[in-house]
Amino acid sequence: MSFRKQFRFGSRLAACVAAVGLVVSAVGPVQAASAAAPAPRLASVQIVKKTATVQDFQRVTVYCPGAKYAIGGGAEATAPSVGYDAVGLVGSFPDTSYPGSGMAYGWAANARNYSGEPSTVTVWAVCAETPQGYELVETPVVQVPSNQQVTVSCPAGKTALGGGGEIQGDGTSLSKSFPKWTAAGQPSQWTVAGHARSNGTVGVAGYAICADPIADVTWTTYTATKPTPSGGFLMCPTGRYVSGGGASSNGPASVLSSSRPGLASEGATRDGWWVQAGVFSDDPFATDLYVMCSTR
């Protein structure tokens, strides 16, 4: 697997990334598509978003249109005049308006701001016609030490198209929400983690959106290492479109402030996945970026 850095200055998003992160073109899949009989490719993919200015931990939800369901999603939290260590996501996860239905009707996110001011939260839902074998798997909230990973597994034979989590407790932050492979093929698990400012325990709710393997889906990844903020924009190959993604910030007490789609239709050079993370020190730390692409 190889990757080629491409710094693009021809779009608003790319110029912003060049200032605070890096733009990377993904040129190969993390894993080859499953050799098993694939399901039809994703149909009628549509990305919708919603923005609201809210208080700490208040959820913002965007719903998929018509008869579509979420196959993934992302979020971004910002606030004026604060650093990357002050504002961060608490959760980015599938909407479960009807618990037990096994369906994600959209995407939800929330954030916290240590400055005490409201945050602006934007949430994206990646929606599609229901893929074959579609199933939302969620864990009950579990109490774990700060930064301990919680992994949600898809049923045998299914792949993880997306997933998310929420970190519950006082002064908590989301630091990881990313796909995980257990064997050759497409990912079959989703991992989330976070921490509390007091370094105590946190409540973690984890989710995986699963389906039968899809031939047209490929995942790519890149690791960025730099002082805060860390991250960047991982682009889909030419002719392919973002259908999901994830991120893992790996510094001590690091915070994800953004893990979400970037769209050519909104000014990016190409479709991809945008990630930003911060930490309370200036020490370099690694941030893993993941993007799922398809031809639609």
VODREN-27072 format. One record per residue: residue number from 1; residue in one letter; x, y, z of N, C-alpha, C, O in turn. Coordinates in pm, whole numbers, plus 50000, padded with zeros to 5 digits. Each point is the difference from the previous one (the first is absolute). Layout:
BEGIN
NUM|A|X|Y|Z|X|Y|Z|X|Y|Z|X|Y|Z
...
***
This chain:
BEGIN
1|M|50086|49880|50000|49914|50120|50000|50089|50124|50000|50094|50010|50078
2|S|49875|50081|49836|50079|50122|49992|49910|50119|50005|49881|49993|49967
3|F|50176|50119|50075|49924|50124|50010|50085|50113|49943|50122|49995|50006
4|R|49812|50105|49938|50072|50112|49941|49939|50129|50053|49880|50023|49985
5|K|50201|50061|50077|49952|50127|50052|49971|50096|49885|50082|50015|49908
6|Q|49802|50048|50097|49965|50098|49899|49947|50125|50068|49891|49997|50057
7|F|50184|50111|49938|49956|50126|50057|49929|50079|49890|50060|50039|49900
8|R|49810|49983|50122|49919|50065|49899|49958|50137|50050|49955|50015|50113
9|F|50061|50085|49803|49965|50136|50038|49888|50056|49913|49972|50120|50003
10|G|49964|49793|49918|49899|50047|49908|49860|49999|50055|49906|50027|49926
11|S|50075|49943|50205|49867|49998|50058|50004|50055|50140|50105|50004|50064
12|R|49779|50039|49983|49995|50060|50134|50038|49899|50107|50078|50032|50090
13|L|49869|49845|49901|50030|49900|50101|50147|49962|49995|50065|49989|50104
14|A|49990|49991|49777|50140|49962|49989|50090|50108|50055|50100|49969|50065
15|A|49869|50157|49911|50083|50108|50051|49995|50004|50152|50101|50025|50065
16|C|49782|49951|49990|49987|49996|50146|50082|49887|50058|50066|50017|50102
17|V|49930|49865|49833|50077|49886|50048|50148|50029|49994|50074|49966|50093
18|A|49970|50098|49800|50143|50029|49987|50048|50088|50114|50117|49996|50037
19|A|49793|50084|50019|50039|50089|50108|50011|49928|50132|50085|50034|50082
20|V|49829|49865|49941|49997|49939|50133|50019|49849|49998|50000|49939|50107
21|G|50015|49999|49778|50020|49856|49997|50072|49961|49872|50095|50068|49960
22|L|49863|49825|49977|50058|49964|49873|49895|49932|49915|49905|49941|50051
23|V|50114|50069|49818|49912|49934|49906|50072|49878|49947|50113|50011|49952
24|V|49824|49874|50056|50063|49877|49955|49906|49931|49905|49880|49987|50027
25|S|50173|49967|49860|49920|49926|49904|50014|49852|50029|50110|49946|50001
26|A|49777|49990|50023|50001|49857|50024|50005|49928|49867|49914|50021|49914
27|V|50186|49893|50067|50018|49939|49869|49989|49848|50004|50024|49935|49898
28|G|49939|50007|50214|49984|49855|50004|49915|49958|50116|49996|50070|50101
29|P|49935|49817|49887|49915|49955|50110|50080|49948|50117|50109|49946|49984
30|V|49834|50069|50137|50061|49940|50118|50000|49849|49986|50101|49934|50027
31|Q|49786|50011|49929|49987|49858|49977|49929|49981|49868|49921|50085|49959
32|A|50106|49806|49974|49927|49970|49878|49856|49967|50034|49970|49958|50111
33|A|49941|50061|49792|49861|49965|50022|49989|49851|50031|50081|49920|49954
34|S|49817|50044|50123|49981|49861|50039|49984|49911|49878|49938|50039|49902
35|A|50120|49841|50106|49989|49906|49889|49864|49932|49997|49964|49937|49900
36|A|49960|50074|50208|49868|49940|50004|49908|50070|49901|50028|50112|49956
37|A|49860|49822|50009|49906|50059|49904|49952|50135|50052|49936|50007|50105
38|P|50094|50101|49822|49971|50133|50051|49854|50040|49981|49934|49952|49908
39|A|50019|50134|50178|49868|50059|49982|50009|50106|49892|50110|50045|49968
40|P|49777|49997|49975|50003|50112|49904|50064|50122|50064|50003|50014|50122
41|R|50049|50076|49794|50065|50118|50056|49899|50095|50060|49879|49987|49979
42|L|50171|50109|50098|49913|50095|50067|49915|50075|49899|50046|50034|49891
43|A|49829|49992|50146|49906|50063|49909|49948|50130|50059|49968|50008|50118
44|S|50025|50094|49797|49938|50128|50036|50062|50063|50124|49929|50045|50089
45|V|50204|49957|49917|50068|50060|50114|49975|50151|50000|50013|50067|49897
46|Q|49952|49986|50217|49972|50142|50016|50051|50046|50135|49972|49936|50101
47|I|50101|50174|49902|50053|50053|50126|49923|50125|50038|49992|50095|49922
48|V|49952|49904|50199|49924|50115|50051|50067|50049|50128|50069|49924|50068
49|K|49910|50204|49964|50063|50054|50119|49910|50102|50067|49905|50052|49941
50|K|50128|49976|50186|49927|50099|50078|50098|50067|50095|50089|49935|50054
51|T|49895|50197|49967|50086|50077|50089|49915|50070|50104|49895|50056|49969
52|A|50151|49941|50157|49931|50071|50108|50102|50043|50105|50101|49932|50020
53|T|49873|50179|50045|50082|50046|50112|49931|49958|50129|49886|50039|50025
54|V|50183|49882|50055|49937|49933|50113|50090|50006|50124|50118|50032|49992
55|Q|49823|49935|50120|50073|49990|50125|50073|49866|50008|49975|49911|49919
56|D|50113|50076|50179|50075|49876|50018|49908|49879|50006|49897|50001|50068
57|F|50142|49895|49860|49936|49868|50000|49863|49998|49933|49938|49893|49992
58|Q|50012|50221|49958|49871|50000|49932|50016|49939|49862|50089|50039|49924
59|R|49824|49866|50042|50012|49928|49874|49940|50079|49884|49898|50068|50014
60|V|50167|49921|49871|49950|50052|49873|49981|49880|49909|50091|49918|49985
61|T|49792|50070|49952|49967|49883|49920|49955|50041|49861|49922|50094|49984
62|V|50126|49835|49915|49953|50017|49863|49943|49866|49954|50058|49895|50027
63|Y|49829|50110|49901|49931|49878|49961|50015|49974|49850|50005|50094|49921
64|C|50002|49779|50042|50007|49963|49859|49864|50026|49933|49895|49984|50062
65|P|50108|50056|49813|49875|50029|49930|49931|49874|49949|50064|49898|49976
66|G|49804|50111|50007|49923|49894|49939|50017|49866|50068|49995|49991|50123
67|A|50027|49906|49798|50012|49864|50052|50146|49958|50019|50029|49881|50012
68|K|50062|50216|49991|50142|49969|50017|50036|49989|50147|49934|50055|50087
69|Y|50175|49870|49938|50052|49984|50136|50149|50035|50000|50066|49998|49897
70|A|49985|50034|50222|50140|50038|50012|50090|49878|49991|49977|49899|50066
71|I|50127|50112|49851|50104|49898|49997|50127|50051|50068|50096|49926|50016
72|G|49903|50200|50026|50113|50061|50069|49970|50146|50025|49891|50049|49969
73|G|50206|50021|50086|49982|50141|50028|50121|50058|50069|50096|49930|50030
74|G|49897|50201|49995|50111|50067|50065|49955|50131|50061|49884|50038|49990
75|A|50209|50031|50074|49965|50123|50071|50121|50089|50016|50114|49956|49985
76|E|49858|50172|50045|50104|50099|50025|49951|50097|50106|49884|50042|49997
77|A|50203|49993|50096|49967|50097|50105|50097|50116|49993|50121|49979|49993
78|T|49826|50143|50007|50083|50120|49997|49944|50101|50099|49884|49992|50041
79|A|50200|50102|49997|49958|50110|50087|50096|50115|49975|50119|49977|49979
80|P|49832|50147|50023|50088|50114|49975|50101|50021|50112|49969|49985|50118
81|S|50152|50050|49842|50103|50045|50095|50039|49895|50103|50036|50034|50113
82|V|49958|49837|49848|50050|49895|50089|50092|49910|49921|49989|49990|49878
83|G|50103|49944|50192|50095|49912|49934|49945|49861|49980|49889|49968|50042
84|Y|50192|49948|49890|49958|49864|49971|49992|49915|50125|49941|49892|49996
85|D|50117|50152|50114|49991|49924|50123|49878|50040|50083|49971|49935|50101
86|A|49958|50170|49860|49889|50050|50082|49865|49947|49955|49912|49977|50082
87|V|50071|50004|49788|49872|49952|49947|50023|49864|49936|50098|49981|49928
88|G|49813|49927|50096|50016|49866|49944|49868|49926|49994|49905|50031|50072
89|L|50092|49870|49841|49883|49915|49990|49988|49910|50123|50100|49955|50055
90|V|49778|50021|49986|49969|49903|50103|49945|49872|49937|50028|49890|50047
91|G|49895|50128|49848|49944|49885|49930|49975|50030|49854|49977|50114|49961
92|S|50028|49781|49958|49963|50003|49859|49951|49859|49970|50080|49906|49999
93|F|49789|50077|49978|49943|49866|50004|49868|49993|49925|49936|50103|49978
94|P|50021|49776|49983|49874|49985|49929|49881|50040|50087|50000|49977|50121
95|D|49900|50083|49815|49877|50032|50071|49919|49872|50021|49980|49922|49908
96|T|49974|50059|50214|49920|49883|50035|49865|50046|50054|49965|49973|50115
97|S|49961|50098|49802|49870|50053|50044|49905|49889|50042|49912|50021|50084
98|Y|50106|49860|49858|49914|49887|50033|50088|49885|50048|50035|49912|49922
99|P|50002|50090|50208|50091|49898|50052|49949|49859|49971|49881|49970|50011
100|G|50213|49945|49952|49965|49861|49971|49958|49975|49858|49979|49885|49962
101|S|50007|50220|49957|49956|49982|49861|50111|49946|49911|49972|49943|49894
102|G|50154|50073|50148|50111|49956|49919|50029|50092|49883|50071|49960|49907
103|M|49876|50162|50095|50017|50095|49890|50054|50132|50054|49968|50040|50112
104|A|50113|50028|49807|50049|50134|50035|49927|50099|49911|50016|49997|49878
105|Y|49905|50091|50182|49915|50091|49925|50072|50131|49964|49946|50082|49926
106|G|50173|49936|50124|50079|50119|49974|50125|49996|50085|50049|49893|50036
107|W|50004|50226|49996|50124|50007|50077|49987|50109|50106|49933|50101|49979
108|A|50130|49876|50135|49995|50095|50112|50142|50027|50050|50089|49917|49984
109|A|49929|50200|50076|50130|50036|50057|49981|50101|50111|49899|50070|50004
110|N|50198|49936|50085|50002|50102|50104|50145|50032|50033|50092|49932|49956
111|A|49927|50175|50124|50134|50050|50027|50004|50064|50137|49898|50017|50066
112|R|50224|50019|49977|50017|50079|50122|50107|50105|49976|50089|49982|49917
113|N|49900|50128|50157|50088|50114|49983|50048|50044|50138|49921|50049|50081
114|Y|50209|49932|49946|50052|50032|50132|50000|50149|50030|50021|50040|50114
115|S|49954|50044|49785|49992|50144|50026|49868|50038|50065|49985|50113|50047
116|G|49919|49795|49956|49870|50030|50059|49900|50062|49905|49886|50028|50038
117|E|50157|49995|49836|49912|50059|49900|49935|49891|49915|50047|49886|50000
118|P|49847|50146|49927|49940|49903|49908|50097|49961|49888|50096|50073|49971
119|S|49879|49814|49968|50078|49954|49885|49908|49989|49879|49880|49978|50013
120|T|50179|50038|49870|49927|49977|49876|50030|49859|49953|50116|49966|49973
121|V|49781|49952|50019|50014|49859|49963|49934|49978|49864|49883|50032|49982
122|T|50193|49913|49924|49946|49960|49871|50007|49849|49992|50103|49939|50031
123|V|49788|49999|49926|49992|49855|49992|49962|49960|49857|49912|50061|49939
124|W|50155|49837|50010|49978|49946|49866|49948|49858|50010|50051|49922|50080
125|A|49849|50042|49842|49955|49862|49985|50025|49956|49857|49961|50068|49905
126|V|50105|49816|50080|50017|49940|49868|49886|49900|49984|49997|49897|50067
127|C|49911|50133|49844|49877|49923|49986|50000|49922|49869|50065|50040|49903
128|A|49861|49850|50094|49992|49918|49879|49876|49912|50008|49939|49984|50106
129|E|50025|49959|49780|49901|49894|50003|50056|49886|50085|50121|49979|50006
130|T|49789|49949|50059|50044|49898|50096|50085|49894|49932|49950|49929|49913
131|P|50179|50057|50125|50082|49894|49942|49953|49862|50045|49934|49986|50104
132|Q|50100|49916|49818|49966|49862|50035|50064|49964|50134|50119|50023|50021
133|G|49802|49919|50070|50051|49958|50129|50020|50113|50100|50068|49982|50100
134|Y|49872|50135|49873|50018|50117|50086|49956|49970|50143|49897|49937|50024
135|E|50185|50110|50071|49970|49978|50142|50080|50098|50086|50121|50014|49982
136|L|49811|50053|50109|50067|50087|50097|50026|49921|50128|49906|49949|50061
137|V|50220|50041|49978|50039|49929|50123|50048|50103|50100|50082|50085|49966
138|E|49867|49910|50156|50042|50095|50102|50027|49929|50131|49940|49897|50031
139|T|50153|50158|50047|50031|49945|50131|49925|50080|50107|49976|50119|49982
140|P|49989|49818|50127|49953|50079|50114|50115|50085|50051|50116|49968|49977
141|V|49853|50140|50092|50105|50086|50055|50083|49921|50100|49946|49938|50092
142|V|50186|50064|49890|50090|49931|50091|50093|50102|50064|50042|50095|49934
143|Q|49990|49886|50192|50094|50086|50072|50140|49941|49989|50024|49886|50040
144|V|50068|50193|49906|50137|49953|49980|50096|50111|50041|49958|50116|50009
145|P|50169|49853|50016|50098|50105|50027|50016|50092|49879|49979|49958|49886
146|S|50059|50167|50138|50026|50094|49891|50094|49938|49898|50099|49936|50035
147|N|49869|50085|49838|50079|49957|49885|49993|49850|49970|50064|49954|49905
148|Q|49860|49970|50173|49986|49858|49967|49905|49983|49883|49891|50056|49999
149|Q|50151|49868|49902|49921|49982|49879|49885|49903|50022|50012|49900|50072
150|V|49875|50131|49865|49883|49913|49998|49972|49966|49855|49986|50090|49917
151|T|50005|49781|50051|49983|49956|49862|49866|49930|49983|49962|49914|50079
152|V|49967|50125|49815|49871|49939|49965|50022|49914|49877|50056|50046|49901
153|S|49900|49829|50104|50021|49907|49890|49873|49978|49920|49891|49992|50056
154|C|50124|50000|49813|49888|49963|49914|49976|49849|50008|50092|49925|50033
155|P|49787|50030|49938|49975|49856|49994|50091|49933|49898|50048|50064|49907
156|A|49975|49809|50110|50091|49925|49912|49958|50016|49854|49883|49988|49966
157|G|50215|50040|49950|49977|50012|49858|49962|50139|49954|49988|50024|49879
158|K|49994|50069|50214|49962|50136|49962|50117|50096|50017|50095|49972|50074
159|T|49898|50140|49856|50105|50102|50005|49947|50126|50068|49880|50026|50000
160|A|50211|50051|50057|49964|50127|50064|50012|50112|49897|50110|50031|49954
161|L|49776|50031|50010|50002|50114|49910|50028|50130|50074|50057|50093|49943
162|G|49903|49913|50182|50019|50121|50081|49978|49966|50146|49974|49886|50035
163|G|50038|50215|50047|49979|49980|50143|50032|50128|50075|50038|50100|49940
164|G|49945|49894|50190|50025|50118|50081|49988|49970|50147|49990|49884|50040
165|G|50012|50221|50040|49991|49982|50144|49976|50130|50071|50015|50109|49944
166|E|49948|49879|50183|49982|50115|50088|50071|49972|50131|49988|49892|50056
167|I|50086|50208|49992|50075|49987|50126|49923|50078|50106|49987|50122|49991
168|Q|49964|49808|50109|49910|50059|50097|50071|50023|50133|50081|49918|50044
169|G|49886|50194|50020|50059|50036|50127|50040|50147|50001|49986|50069|49899
170|D|50064|49978|50215|50035|50141|50015|50134|50030|49932|50098|49930|50024
171|G|49905|50173|49891|50125|50042|49936|50058|49898|49906|50122|49988|49990
172|T|49792|49937|49939|50048|49893|49913|50025|50048|49857|49951|50105|49959
173|S|50126|49816|49967|50032|50029|49860|50010|49869|49923|50037|49897|50054
174|L|49928|50111|49818|50016|49888|49907|50138|50009|49936|50037|50105|49948
175|S|50039|49788|50056|50134|50001|49939|50014|49900|49886|50089|50016|49917
176|K|49825|49882|50077|50014|49898|49897|49862|49953|49954|49909|49978|50080
177|S|50078|50008|49787|49882|49938|49941|50043|49954|49862|50005|50079|49906
178|F|50025|49791|50081|50066|49953|49878|49970|49853|49973|49965|49926|50092
179|P|50048|50031|49781|49976|49860|49965|50117|49914|50041|50113|50047|50014
180|K|49859|49824|50005|50104|49908|50043|49986|49869|49922|49890|49949|49980
181|W|50225|49998|49977|50003|49877|49924|50041|49884|50090|50087|50016|50086
182|T|49850|49869|49895|50041|49879|50072|50057|49896|49905|50062|49903|50044
183|A|49920|50116|49826|50053|49909|49900|50003|50074|49867|49952|50113|49990
184|A|50104|49822|49908|50003|50061|49867|49858|50026|49953|49909|49921|50026
185|G|50073|50189|49906|49867|50039|49954|49961|50135|50056|50086|50076|50043
186|Q|49787|49954|49956|49951|50126|50052|49990|49994|50153|49994|49891|50055
187|P|50005|50224|50014|49996|49999|50147|49872|49936|50051|49894|50010|49937
188|S|50116|49925|50176|49883|49934|50059|49971|50052|50140|49911|49949|50068
189|Q|50164|50153|49977|49980|50055|50135|50013|50152|49995|50056|50057|49906
190|W|49891|50008|50198|50017|50144|50017|50046|50025|50143|49943|49946|50095
191|T|50161|50137|49921|50061|50026|50131|49984|50147|50037|50019|50088|49917
192|V|49945|49937|50209|49989|50136|50052|50072|50009|50134|50018|49900|50069
193|A|50023|50222|49965|50064|50024|50129|49993|50148|50031|49979|50083|49912
194|G|50040|49950|50215|50002|50139|50043|50053|50009|50141|50038|49900|50061
195|H|49964|50221|49991|50055|50019|50134|49926|50111|50072|49927|50079|49940
196|A|50093|49923|50191|49950|50108|50084|50118|50088|50040|50112|49952|50014
197|R|49861|50176|50003|50108|50092|50035|50064|49962|50133|50118|50029|50024
198|S|49806|49906|50062|50053|49957|50129|50077|49869|49991|50055|49952|50099
199|N|49948|49988|49778|50066|49871|49977|49934|49887|50077|50063|49898|50028
200|G|49810|50119|50008|49928|49894|50068|49935|49907|49899|50047|49987|49887
201|T|49846|49948|50154|49928|49912|49909|49901|50079|49915|49960|50111|50036
202|V|50001|49830|49852|49904|50061|49910|49898|49894|49960|50028|49880|50002
203|G|49853|50167|49963|49901|49910|49941|50013|50005|49849|50006|50108|49942
204|V|49998|49777|49994|50018|49993|49856|49884|49924|49938|49971|49886|50037
205|A|49962|50178|49867|49900|49933|49916|50058|49986|49861|50045|50098|49941
206|G|49957|49781|50006|50059|49975|49869|49899|49945|49902|49904|49933|50037
207|Y|50119|50097|49833|49907|49961|49894|50078|49954|49877|50107|50053|49970
208|A|49839|49848|49960|50053|49959|49870|49882|49983|49904|49899|49939|50035
209|I|50115|50117|49844|49900|49982|49896|50053|49892|49906|50102|50019|49934
210|C|49829|49870|50060|50050|49881|49932|49914|49965|49879|49883|50037|49992
211|A|50177|49891|49914|49930|49952|49881|50082|49887|49940|50114|49976|50039
212|D|49826|49956|49864|50077|49901|49926|50113|50070|49925|49987|50118|49967
213|P|50124|49812|50006|50111|50063|49928|49954|50061|49868|49917|49943|49929
214|I|50138|50173|50038|49962|50075|49881|50122|50014|49911|50104|50049|50043
215|A|49883|49908|49832|50116|49993|49911|50063|50135|49973|50121|50010|49983
216|D|49798|50095|50012|50047|50130|49953|50061|50087|50111|50040|50113|49974
217|V|49966|49836|50148|50049|50077|50114|50148|49971|50025|50040|49884|50007
218|T|50041|50221|50007|50139|49985|50040|50032|50097|50112|49950|50113|50002
219|W|50134|49844|50091|50046|50084|50110|50147|50035|49978|50078|49917|49954
220|T|49959|50205|50080|50140|50041|50001|50029|50072|50131|49909|50050|50067
221|T|50219|49954|49969|50038|50063|50127|50134|50070|49987|50079|49969|49912
222|Y|49944|50125|50178|50127|50073|50006|50021|50047|50143|49904|50035|50070
223|T|50222|49965|49975|50032|50048|50134|50076|50132|49990|50105|50008|49935
224|A|49841|50095|50131|50065|50132|50004|50062|50020|50137|49936|49973|50102
225|T|50188|50075|49903|50068|50029|50126|50051|50142|49997|50087|50033|49919
226|K|49862|50052|50167|50042|50140|50005|49949|50061|50130|49914|49941|50066
227|P|50137|50176|49971|49945|50067|50118|49853|50037|49978|49951|50004|49887
228|T|49983|50024|50224|49858|50034|49992|49977|50125|49916|50077|50095|50015
229|P|49823|49913|49899|49904|49892|49974|50058|49897|49904|50079|50032|49911
230|S|49881|49843|50108|50045|49891|49915|49883|49950|49916|49885|50006|50044
231|G|50145|49947|49838|49895|49948|49914|50025|50038|49856|50115|50008|49957
232|G|49779|50015|49970|50012|50037|49860|49879|49954|49921|49894|49974|50056
233|F|50125|50016|49814|49892|49965|49908|50046|49884|49914|50090|50016|49917
234|L|49850|49868|50101|50036|49880|49926|49902|49985|49883|49882|49973|50020
235|M|50170|50043|49856|49913|50006|49883|49976|49863|49940|50086|49912|50004
236|C|49794|50071|49939|49969|49882|49921|50077|50005|49868|50034|50108|49953
237|P|49993|49776|49987|50060|50001|49867|49907|50069|49900|49880|50009|50021
238|T|50178|50039|49871|49923|50067|49896|49888|49908|49950|50023|49882|49973
239|G|49858|50173|50014|49887|49924|49951|49923|49925|50107|49903|49931|49970
240|R|50141|50081|50156|49929|49935|50110|49954|50105|50099|50052|50112|50003
241|Y|49850|49852|50079|49932|50096|50085|49998|49951|50144|49995|49880|50026
242|V|50010|50214|50067|50002|49963|50141|49865|49939|50040|49893|50053|49969
243|S|50115|49834|50100|49881|49932|50050|50009|49971|50149|49910|49938|50057
244|G|50198|50106|50006|50017|49979|50144|50143|50029|50040|50084|50031|49916
245|G|49943|49957|50213|50135|50024|50049|50007|49994|50151|49899|49978|50067
246|G|50221|50043|49986|50020|49997|50144|50133|50062|50037|50075|50046|49913
247|A|49954|49957|50216|50123|50063|50048|50039|49943|50135|49916|49953|50077
248|S|50214|50051|49950|50053|49959|50130|50114|50094|50037|50106|49996|49938
249|S|49872|50088|50164|50108|50086|50050|50068|49927|50115|49934|49953|50093
250|N|50198|50039|49900|50073|49907|50087|50093|50067|50099|50086|49934|50058
251|G|49899|50196|49964|50081|50067|50100|49936|49993|50137|49880|49974|50010
252|P|50197|50048|50096|49942|50001|50134|49899|50114|50013|50032|50115|49972
253|A|49849|49852|50070|49891|50098|50018|49966|50074|49872|49957|50115|50006
254|S|50063|49821|49879|49968|50064|49873|49848|50002|49978|49927|49918|50055
255|V|50029|50177|49863|49858|50029|49981|49971|50009|49852|50070|50071|49928
256|L|49828|49858|50024|49954|50018|49863|49905|50119|49995|49898|50001|50070
257|S|50134|50097|49847|49906|50109|49978|49929|49986|49867|49898|50065|49977
258|S|50153|49849|49935|49936|49980|49871|50036|49863|49944|50116|49961|49999
259|S|49783|49968|49956|50016|49876|49923|49876|49991|49913|49893|49959|50046
260|R|50123|50081|49826|49879|50018|49919|50033|50003|49851|50116|50013|49963
261|P|49781|49974|49951|50024|50001|49856|50046|50137|49952|49962|50103|50056
262|G|50120|49897|49840|50033|50120|49925|49959|49976|49855|50034|49896|49943
263|L|49896|50197|49997|49936|49975|49872|50054|50091|49891|50019|50120|50021
264|A|50005|49822|49861|50040|50081|49885|49891|50100|49965|50029|50109|49952
265|S|49846|49855|50072|49889|50089|49968|49998|50123|50091|49929|50097|49971
266|E|50147|49899|50138|50007|50114|50092|50136|50067|49998|50031|50079|50090
267|G|50052|49891|49810|50126|50072|49984|50126|49920|50020|50108|50053|49975
268|A|49883|49822|50068|50120|49918|50015|50052|49959|49862|49925|49997|49903
269|T|50204|49973|50089|50058|49954|49875|49931|49873|49952|49964|49989|49883
270|R|50018|49916|50208|49924|49879|49975|49927|49965|50128|50028|50058|50105
271|D|49879|49848|49888|49937|49950|50120|50105|49936|50091|50102|49951|49952
272|G|49872|50051|50180|50090|49936|50093|49948|50012|50142|49882|50029|50022
273|W|50208|49947|50075|49963|50004|50141|50092|50097|50073|50123|49990|49990
274|W|49818|50104|50082|50070|50109|50069|50006|49970|50149|49898|49970|50062
275|V|50221|50038|49995|50022|49970|50142|50085|50108|50064|50101|50042|49942
276|Q|49859|50004|50177|50085|50087|50081|49992|49955|50145|49894|49964|50051
277|A|50222|50038|50015|50009|49962|50140|50097|50093|50071|50094|50051|49939
278|G|49884|49971|50189|50087|50085|50080|50036|49934|50131|49943|49897|50037
279|V|50152|50162|50032|50044|49948|50129|50050|50118|50083|50029|50106|49944
280|F|49981|49877|50186|50032|50111|50089|50146|50043|49994|50035|50105|50055
281|S|50052|49816|49880|50141|50037|49989|50033|50026|49853|49916|49980|49913
282|D|50208|50065|50061|50045|50021|49863|50078|49881|49946|50059|50009|49893
283|D|49943|49882|50180|50076|49883|49956|49931|49935|49880|49878|49993|49996
284|P|50201|49959|49905|49941|49929|49887|49926|49874|50046|50040|49936|50097
285|F|49855|50031|49834|49931|49874|50025|49940|49951|49870|49981|50077|49906
286|A|49990|49794|50089|49953|49939|49877|49848|50003|49993|49931|49976|50100
287|T|50018|50052|49781|49857|49992|49974|49980|49916|49875|50056|50028|49894
288|D|49863|49867|50120|49970|49912|49888|49872|50046|49931|49899|50024|50066
289|L|50106|49989|49802|49887|50039|49918|49953|49881|49918|50082|49923|49950
290|Y|49787|50060|50037|49943|49891|49923|49893|50058|49907|49924|50088|50040
291|V|50071|49863|49836|49894|50041|49909|49949|49877|49924|50077|49916|49956
292|M|49789|50076|50031|49937|49897|49919|49948|50065|49872|49930|50101|50006
293|C|50105|49842|49879|49965|50059|49871|49926|49898|49915|50019|49879|50016
294|S|49898|50171|49894|49928|49916|49906|49974|50079|49873|50022|50121|49997
295|T|49930|49811|49899|49967|50069|49876|49855|50048|50000|49962|50082|49917
296|R|49957|49868|50176|49858|50035|50009|49926|49961|49872|49879|50022|49989
***
